Amino acid sequence: MIPAVTQQIWCVAALLGTTALAIATSRSRQSTAIVYGATFAISLIALAGAMISLIFRTSATELALPIGLPWLGSHFRLDALAAFFLVVVNLGGAAASLYGLGYGSHAPQRILPFFPAFLAGMNLVVLADDAFTYLLCWEFMSLASWALVMAHHRDADNARAGYVYLVMASFGTLALLLAFGLLAGAGGSYSFAAIRAAQHTPSEAALVLALMLLGAGSKAGLIPLHVWLPLAHPAAPSHVSALMSGVMTKVAIYGFIRVVFDLLGPPSWSAGVAVLILGGATAVMGILYALMEKDLKRLLAYSTIENIGVIFASLGLALAFQANGLGLAAALAFTAALFHVLNHSFFKSLLFFGAGAVLTSTGERDMEKLGGLIHRMPLTSFVFLVGCVAISALPPFNGFVSEWLMFQAVLQSPDLPQWLLKIMVPAVGALLALAAALAAACFVKAFGITFLGRARSPAAEAAGEVDRYSLAAMFSLAVLCFLAGILPGLVIDALSPVAQTVIGHRMPLQADDPWLSIVPIEESRSSYNGLLVFAFITAAASLAVYFIHRFASRAIRRGPAWGCGFSDPTPAAQYSGVSFVQPIRRVFGTLVFQAREHVDMPAPGELRPARLRVDMHDLVWERLYTPVTDLVWFFADRLNQLQFLTIRRYLSLVFATLVTLLLALAIWS
């Protein structure tokens, strides 16, 4: 029997072969169908292999190839943690490939070779079992995704997005390189097995944690390393945006878990505090940024930052519990994080697919120019609504379950011995509750302004439903959101081998509980039954519909749109996204965005229109990144003068540099 890791490597080889095939068939009209059809089939095969490894195989399988560094080679390993993230990667890859079969005709042909390469890179990062292979595959994944972001490279905004993404990716790789250098130590052993067996001092562990937060956090989208994300996601084609947001950010989370939970050894409770605070701040800031957006894809990109914050907060809880020997609570928090990783890959991919369908049909991403699409794109509207409900953490869909598990872990904080954790965990829990409430408001806005009301532009009036491949991909993910919500116990049990491998503990077996309930700790504390909640919601909604249709007045079925007491047929008079978030902006915007409203109200009798202008500032960009870039440009201008020196001055500069280095060496020795 072929080892599981070997099967996955063959799938990666097939994806790389598809890249070559895409180049060879670039002039063919069938190239889109060939490439996406091949990646769809390969992703399904890799998905099946990863699920079998996760559910039925408990022992890890390894593979060494004679490529890479001469004395090291390349090592690959498939254990429970890698198998779970391979499920996320290849499920997202299969959905994006299916979507691409229809949507791909609207995307540039130049992305075809890079799409399977991107999938291959993400698979290789998860399978890598030594530092050199990991970093090489990480950089390969980053470059392939950068090429996909640059699909519309002639657009100035897209070129800027690609530049910022490349800079942040290089910064993240540098941080990871330094982290692995510290882990390897003076012996320079790059294999994960040797790093895992080595002893690391508390100062080394703290520095590695900081570097991993910089390296993996920049790719995942932690605040303040998130700046590339709202630029790159809207620039990329929508199925690529779904992969980057729903999958690639999870590969970064995998890297963080692999190093901090596995390679670094037993954690300290202070590490949990740092990750917990950073996760809570990221969740609130991300959703506030999303609320202020009117670009649908940028809104979804900022929402990804919020969900990444939720995941990191759960991981911080797991670190804190594990450091204090509370294995069951650590397993609960860790399982909640993994469950949310899976859930986010479902509903965020679905929402990006929906945004891509809207963009294909209308050519617009600005929600203020949409509206009324529920009548013209009813199927897309339905699945987008499913995604909005799921990401808003409302039952009976999957987003509720993972966030509910996370709050159950927060409720275990009184068992922690450190007073700082006793205070910080409930405080961060309150931040996460605020983020959940704001997320619900955000996606009420996203769905309502985009799909409800009347069309605000001719493009929205002329919209039509998208192709069957795009609809099939969206409906498949909507079904997964529903099934994971009403049958969460099956997902939790599937995640148990991962928690057992990484944490050393697992949640109680959920399949033995009656009526498919889930009991995180014990029944006396809490339980949840998604199936019963769904049955109750269905029964209540059915009764409401029956009584409305049976007893409501039949006198008036249709009337003019309500316009605050008078009818106005102008669609521009509708509630807008800006007006929807005005109360939230006035509460939070002054502090977070330095928002200022400027009202120009004409005097009585004047015929000019009233105008409202809102000025907002991205304080992270203006106060952190702008000074750094200004400093770089300052030194670049000064150093630019070196290329205009005469030969005599060049020789003098070389001589002075040589003397300086020799003096430094003499002093050092």
MARKERO-234932 format. One record per residue (C-alpha): residue in three letters; x, y, z. Coordinates in steps of 0.02 Angstrom, whole numbers, plus 50000, padded with zeros to 5 digits. Each point is the difference from the previous one (the first is absolute). Layout:
! residues N
ALAXYZ
...
//
This chain:
! residues 669
MET500005000050000
ILE500665017249953
PRO500345010850155
ALA498805014550024
VAL501355013249986
THR500594992549835
GLN498235001049931
GLN499945018450044
ILE501695003449919
TRP499384991749840
CYS498495011650004
VAL501195014850017
ALA501004993449852
ALA498384999049900
LEU499615018150043
LEU501725005449942
GLY499734989849842
THR498375009649976
THR501015016050006
ALA501064993649856
LEU498424994549910
ALA499265017550020
ILE501545007549917
ALA499934987349859
THR498155002949965
SER500025018850028
ARG499425003649822
SER498594987350004
ARG498215005350029
GLN499794984950114
SER501455004650114
THR498855007050137
ALA498954984150006
ILE501564989049993
VAL500925008750142
TYR498545002350119
GLY499334982749962
ALA501714992450039
THR500225009950161
PHE498234995450053
ALA500344981449978
ILE501715000650083
SER499355010250148
LEU498604987450026
ILE501254985650001
ALA501145009150123
LEU498485004550106
ALA499454981950010
GLY501754994450049
ALA500135013450135
MET498294995750073
ILE500454981550008
SER501645004450087
LEU499105011350124
ILE498604988250045
PHE500734982549984
ARG501905001450012
THR500775005050167
SER501854997549963
ALA500995012849900
THR500814995349835
GLU501635007649937
LEU500915001949835
ALA501755006249958
LEU500495005549824
PRO501795003049939
ILE499675018049950
GLY500355016450090
LEU501555002350107
PRO501314986349961
TRP500234994750182
LEU498175001450045
GLY498874996149853
SER498155003550012
HIS498944992150134
PHE498104998749999
ARG498854993750137
LEU498144997050014
ASP499294999550176
ALA498285004550068
LEU500355018850003
ALA500645000249821
ALA498564988849943
PHE498715012250069
PHE500775014949913
LEU500164990049839
VAL498124997450012
VAL499775018950012
VAL501215003449856
ASN499324987149879
LEU498175002850041
GLY500275018449964
GLY500994995549844
ALA498624988549935
ALA498665013250030
ALA501035013849917
SER500384988749851
LEU498164995849977
TYR499585018550010
GLY501395003849878
LEU499254988749868
GLY498665013349977
TYR500805015750068
GLY501674996549916
SER499365006249833
HIS499895017550077
ALA501764999550075
PRO501635003049907
GLN500804984649920
ARG501685004350076
ILE499434993750170
LEU499774982049941
PRO501804993950029
PHE500095008150171
PHE498364993150068
PRO500564981750015
ALA501735005950055
PHE499195009750142
LEU499044984550055
ALA501594989649989
GLY500955012750106
MET498704999850138
ASN500004981050004
LEU501894999550010
VAL500075012450144
VAL498854988950101
LEU500994984249959
ALA501755007150027
ASP500984992150144
ASP501605010350002
ALA500335018650009
PHE500825001749829
THR498604991149908
TYR498695009750098
LEU500765017049960
LEU500284995549817
CYS498204994249980
TRP499375015150097
GLU500895011749880
PHE499374990149851
MET498225001750066
SER500245018750026
LEU500695003049825
ALA498634989849917
SER498665009750094
TRP500865016549957
ALA499914995449815
LEU498134996850022
VAL499765016850088
MET500855008249850
ALA498754992649878
HIS499415017549950
HIS501745007450010
ARG499645015249891
ASP498815006850132
ALA500985012150111
ASP499074994750158
ASN500334981749964
ALA501845003349968
ARG500115009050167
ALA499104985550085
GLY501254987849925
TYR501475010650056
VAL499375001550180
TYR499624981450004
LEU501744995649939
VAL500835011250129
MET498964992850143
ALA500304982249938
SER501885003149997
PHE499925007350175
GLY499044984850061
THR501244987949922
LEU501455009250082
ALA499164998450170
LEU499704981449971
LEU501814997749946
LEU500615007950162
ALA498774989550101
PHE500614983749924
GLY501805005750022
LEU499695002050186
LEU499134983250007
ALA501444991449910
GLY501245007350124
ALA501894998849990
GLY499924982249935
GLY499055005849846
SER498854984849989
TYR498565005149888
SER498924984350013
PHE498415002150101
ALA500374984050097
ALA501655007150063
ILE499225016950040
ARG498604991250093
ALA501254990350106
ALA501105015150040
GLN499875010350159
HIS499595018649983
THR500285013150134
PRO498555011350052
SER500795014949914
GLU500224990249839
ALA498204993950010
ALA499375017850025
LEU501005006449852
VAL499414985749888
LEU498195003750050
ALA500235018449955
LEU500794995549832
MET498614987549961
LEU498695013250039
LEU500905011349877
GLY500304986849866
ALA498414989650007
GLY498975014750064
SER500455010749849
LYS499374986549883
ALA498464996550105
GLY499525018450020
LEU500285004250182
ILE499885018450046
PRO501105010049962
LEU500754988349868
HIS498374999449902
VAL500305014149876
TRP500274988949848
LEU498394990450024
PRO498675013249956
LEU501065004949849
ALA500424982849930
HIS498334991250022
PRO498975012349895
ALA501385000549868
ALA500024981249971
PRO498654990649902
SER498604994750116
HIS500394981450007
VAL501815004550039
SER499395012150135
ALA499014985550074
LEU501584989350004
MET501075013850075
SER498735004750133
GLY499224983250038
VAL501544988949979
MET501685008849992
THR499715009250163
LYS499684982850079
VAL501674993749934
ALA500795014350098
ILE499034994550154
TYR500644982449971
GLY501795006650002
PHE499675008950165
ILE499254984450079
ARG501384988849934
VAL501375010650076
VAL499225006850160
PHE499004984750053
ASP501114986249929
LEU501815004849969
LEU500265012750138
GLY499604988550145
PRO498925003350154
PRO499255017649992
SER500005013550132
TRP498415008450060
SER500725017149952
ALA500054994149818
GLY498144996550014
VAL499705017750065
ALA500925007849852
VAL499084989749869
LEU498335002350088
ILE500135019150006
LEU500605001249821
GLY498584988849941
GLY498665009950091
ALA500645016749935
THR500114993149823
ALA498214993550007
VAL499255016850052
MET501075010849886
GLY499714988749850
ILE498115000650011
LEU500015018950030
TYR501015002149841
ALA498754988849910
LEU498515010050060
MET500705016049927
GLU500254992549826
LYS498855001849851
ASP501054989149883
LEU499274982550019
LYS501644990549976
ARG500975011650116
LEU498644997650130
LEU500244981249988
ALA501895002050010
TYR499875010250160
SER498774987250069
THR501354986949976
ILE501095009950120
GLU498634999050130
ASN499864981149983
ILE501884998050008
GLY499945009550164
VAL498684988050067
ILE501104985149955
PHE501565007450079
ALA499035004550158
SER499474981750013
LEU501804994549973
GLY500565012050137
LEU498734992250117
ALA500654982649956
LEU501795005550039
ALA499485007250168
PHE499024984550050
GLN501364988249940
ALA501355009550095
ASN498994997650161
GLY499684981549974
LEU498145002249961
GLY500004987449859
LEU498124998549970
ALA499745018949994
ALA501525001649884
ALA499274986749886
LEU498335009449998
ALA500815016649952
PHE501124991649871
THR498534990549923
ALA499015016249992
ALA501445008149904
LEU500124985549876
PHE498114999549979
HIS500005018549960
VAL501434997349876
LEU498904987549908
ASN498435010750015
HIS500865015649936
SER500654990649849
PHE498194995249963
PHE499065016350019
LYS501375012049946
SER500284990449838
LEU498125000049974
LEU499895018850027
PHE501445003849883
PHE499194988949869
GLY498395009950025
ALA500945016449983
GLY500794993449841
ALA498294995449932
VAL499375017650035
LEU501555007449918
THR499804988849847
SER498175004449981
THR500095018750035
GLY501825005149982
GLU499855008950168
ARG500784997250172
ASP499335016250075
MET498474995150103
GLU499295017649981
LYS499784996349814
LEU499124983450025
GLY498344995350080
GLY498494989949945
LEU501064985149948
ILE498894987950095
HIS498765001449857
ARG501294998049862
MET501204987650083
PRO498884990050117
LEU501124984750015
THR501575010250033
SER499025010450125
PHE499454984550094
VAL501734992350018
PHE500775017050042
LEU498705001650138
VAL500534983050066
GLY501795006150006
CYS499495016050088
VAL499024990650133
ALA501434987750025
ILE501365013350017
SER498875009850120
ALA500084985050119
LEU498124997149997
PRO499264982650026
PRO499724987749925
PHE501515003049887
ASN501814995650033
GLY500705016850053
PHE498954999650158
VAL500704983250059
SER501845004549991
GLU499755016950085
TRP498884991850131
LEU501394987550037
MET501225014450016
PHE498895008850128
GLN499834983650094
ALA501905000050012
VAL499965018050063
LEU498824994450138
GLN501344988150064
SER501145014850044
PRO499604999550188
ASP501034983950007
LEU501575009549947
PRO501185003950146
GLN500745016549935
TRP499015015650044
LEU500525008449839
LEU499184986049901
LYS498465000350112
ILE499785018349951
MET500604999549820
VAL499024984949939
PRO498265007150043
ALA500545017049932
VAL500534992449834
GLY498424989650003
ALA499005016250009
LEU500995006749852
LEU499594984349901
ALA498165001750046
LEU500055018049937
ALA500844994149840
ALA498644986849975
ALA498625013150020
LEU500875012049880
ALA500244985849875
ALA498124997049999
ALA499715018649967
CYS501334999849864
PHE499194986049903
VAL498265006850021
LYS500715015149910
ALA500914989549869
PHE498484989749954
GLY498705013650020
ILE500885013549898
THR500584987949865
PHE498474989049973
LEU498485008750075
GLY499105016149957
ARG499995007349824
ALA501395000149873
ARG501105015350021
SER500834999149828
PRO499624993949823
ALA501274986150025
ALA499014993350148
GLU498385001149901
ALA500744989749858
ALA500764986450111
GLY499664981649971
GLU500404983450081
VAL501744992549979
ASP500544983449923
ARG499624982850071
TYR501794996250052
SER500085015550109
LEU498324995950075
ALA500524982050032
ALA501555005650094
MET499005012450105
PHE498604987850040
SER501274986550049
LEU500795011650128
ALA498305005750062
VAL499544981850032
LEU501634997450096
CYS499635015450106
PHE498314992650042
LEU500614982350035
ALA501445005850111
GLY498735010350097
ILE498704986650033
LEU501244985550019
PRO501475008050091
GLY500364984750106
LEU500634990649848
VAL501205014249960
ILE500625000950180
ASP500344981350003
ALA500945001449835
LEU501075013850078
SER500384989650155
PRO501574991649927
VAL500735017249965
ALA499705006150178
GLN500684983650070
THR501585001649894
VAL500345018450037
ILE499275003150173
GLY500104982450071
HIS498145000450045
ARG498364999549906
MET498205005050027
PRO498794986450057
LEU499344988849861
GLN498465008849932
ALA499284985749897
ASP499444991250159
ASP498905014550055
PRO498134997749967
TRP499105009849865
LEU501665005549923
SER500285012850139
ILE501725006950036
VAL500665001250179
PRO501675009350006
ILE500464996350181
GLU498554992050092
GLU498115000749982
SER499755009350164
ARG500985014849928
SER499415001749821
SER499354990949847
TYR499345004249829
ASN498964990749871
GLY500055007449826
LEU498724987849932
LEU498705004750131
VAL500355018649975
PHE499744997849813
ALA498374990450031
PHE499385013850116
ILE500455013949877
THR499154990649858
ALA498424996850101
ALA499895017950064
ALA500285007449826
SER498734988249922
LEU498685004550129
ALA500345018649974
VAL499814998249812
TYR498404989950021
PHE499185012550117
ILE500505014849892
HIS499284992249842
ARG498484993150090
PHE499465015050105
ALA500845015449926
SER498995012649902
ARG499914997149813
ALA499545018149962
ILE501745006349956
ARG501424988949940
ARG501135013149922
GLY500335018150036
PRO501305013449967
ALA501654999350091
TRP499925008750168
GLY500915016649997
CYS499885006850177
GLY498195004949982
PHE499985004449815
SER500324990449841
ASP501535003849895
PRO500284989749843
THR501855004749992
PRO501124985050046
ALA501315012350064
ALA498835004150145
GLN500174982350067
TYR500954995650155
SER501844999049953
GLY501494990850074
VAL500735016450064
SER498405004650091
PHE499854982350069
VAL501675000850090
GLN499865018250054
PRO499544995950182
ILE501434987550013
ARG501205012349918
ARG499525013550124
VAL500304988350147
PHE501644992049944
GLY500595010149851
THR500615015350094
LEU501254989650097
VAL500454986549873
PHE499935009649836
GLN500005018450056
ALA498395001549901
ARG499335017449969
GLU498335004549919
HIS499885015749895
VAL498225005549961
ASP499665013149867
MET498185005250026
PRO499365013649881
ALA499015014450071
PRO498125000749973
GLY499615004849821
GLU501664994049927
LEU499854987049863
ARG501694991450023
PRO499944982650079
ALA500514996250178
ARG501604990050015
LEU500754988850133
ARG501854995749996
VAL500824987950121
ASP501895000350023
MET500784984450075
HIS501824995150027
ASP500874983350005
LEU501065003550153
VAL501014983949984
TRP500555004549825
GLU500285018550035
ARG500924998250166
LEU500964983849974
TYR500294996549816
THR500085017649929
PRO501455005550114
VAL500954984049957
THR499785002649813
ASP500485018350016
LEU501594994850090
VAL500414987049867
TRP499765012949862
PHE501095012450095
PHE501474988050010
ALA499694993749823
ASP500165017849934
ARG501635002350095
LEU500724983349945
ASN499455003349821
GLN501425012649988
LEU501264985750010
GLN499674994949820
PHE500625016949939
LEU501744999250082
THR501615000749901
ILE501154984849991
ARG501225008250122
ARG498625002450127
TYR499374982249974
LEU501754993350037
SER500135011250153
LEU498314993550062
VAL500534981949976
PHE501655003250091
ALA499135008650146
THR498734985850014
LEU501404987050000
VAL500965009250137
THR498415001750105
LEU499614981449986
LEU501794995250046
LEU499955011450153
ALA498344992850054
LEU500674982249981
ALA501565004450100
ILE498975007850140
TRP498784985550002
SER501374986850012
//
